[in-house]
C-alpha cells in the first residue's frame, strides 16, 4: 500500500504511477474526505486510518510519500 500526501487526487495518482505503483495500491481517499490536506503528515494519517480499518501485517511493506512544491520524499516501512 502507498500512503501519500492528500493534496490533489490526480496529481497524487500521477506521482504514484510514475514510480510504477498501481492506483489500487493508493490509500488516501477516506482521510482526504475526513481531514483534507494536513501538510506532510498526511501519510501518517493515512497509515493510521489503514491500520485501524484493515490492520498491518507482519512482513508487509508500506510506501510513504510526502510532497510539497519542489519537494518529494519517499520512505519504506516494513511491519514487524
Secondary structure, 3 states (H helix, E strand, C coil): CEECCCCCHHHHHHHHHHCCCCHHHECCHHHHHHHCCCHHHHHHHHHHHHHHHCCCCCCCEEEEEEEECCEEEEEEEECC
